[in-house]
Amino acid sequence: MSRAVVLPYFDLLLEALGRGNPVLAAAFGRHVHWGYWPDPGVADGSVADFVAAAERLCVRVCDAGGARDGQRILDVGCGFGGTLMSLNERFSSVELVGLNIDPRQLERARRDVQVRPGNRVDFQEGDACRMPFPDAWFDVVLAIECAFHFESRARFLAEARRVLRPGGRLALCDFVPAPVMAPFVAPSKRMLRAYFERFSGQSDFSTTLDRYRALGREAGLSPVHEEDITRGTLPTYPVVRRVLRELDREVGVAVAGAAAMELASRLGLLRYVILAFDRR
C-alpha cells in the first residue's frame, strides 16, 4: 500500500472516535473487520454480538497461522491493534509487531494495548509491500481483512515470504470473487465509484482463489489451509449498516456499498476466505 493511498472510512471512523461516539467505539474500537458466527442463525443483531464475532474471526485466522507461545508474530495492516491485543491475551513469551501505514491508527494502538508480563509488543509505521524488517525474522505473518487495500498482492506475498523464517506461516482473510464474477468486478467497481472514492478508498476485489494460489506459488509459498467462511460472516452486514448510520458524513454511500457487498455475498458471487501458506 503506497503512502499516497487514502482510506476515507478510517478518516471518518477516527473523527467519530475522537468525538467519543459510543456505538462506533463499541463496534470498531478494537477490531475493524467483519465478524464470524459458526452458526449464523444464533446471531442476535446486537453490537455486542458483533464484537464477539469479530474476535472469533481474529482467533480463527491466528489459529490458521499456527500462532502459539514463544513466537515472533507480525500483524500487517494492524489497525488499532486488536489482533495483537488478542494474541497478547492468549499467549505467553511472544514478541508481537504491528505494521501499519497510517500513524494515527498506530498512535491509538500504542495507547490501547496493555502488554502482559513476559510479552513484547511493538508497532511500526510501514508499507505491507516494502516491509522494514530483516529476512527470515518472523514465525507467523498475519493479514486480517486488509490485503485488498495493498498496492499489490503479489508484492505483499513476496514480502511476507521474505520476512518469514523457513517453515514459517502466513495466514490471512480476504474477499475473493467467484470465478463467474471475476469479469464483472471492474464494471461493478465503476457502478460503485462513489463508494470507493468517498468511503472505501483503494480496494481490489479481483483476485480469485485460483489466482491467490498461483501468486503464493510464485512467491515461494505453499498453500496449507483454505476455508470459505462466507456464510458465517453474513450476520455482519445488518449490524454494520446500522453502525454506519452513526457517521456524520458519507452515510449514504457507505450503506449502499455495504448493501452491494452483502448482496454479492448472499448470491455466492463474493466469497470470504481464510488462507494460510507455509514458506517453502
Buried (B, 14 or more C-beta within 10 A) or exposed (E): BEEEBEBBBBBBBBBBBEEEBEEBBBBBBBBBBBBBBEEBEEBEEEBEBBBBBBBBBBBBBBBBBBBBEEBBBBBBBBBBBBBBBBBBEBBEEBBBBBBBBBEEBBBBBBEBBEEBEEBEBBBBBBBBBEBEBEEBBBBBBBBBBBBBBBBBBBBBBBBBBBBBBEEBBBBBBBBBBBEEBBEBBEEBBEEBEBBBEBBBBBBBBBBBBEBBBEBBBEBBBEBBBBBEBBBBBBBBBBBBBBBBEBBEBBBBBBBBBBBBBBEBBEEEBBBBBBBBBBBE
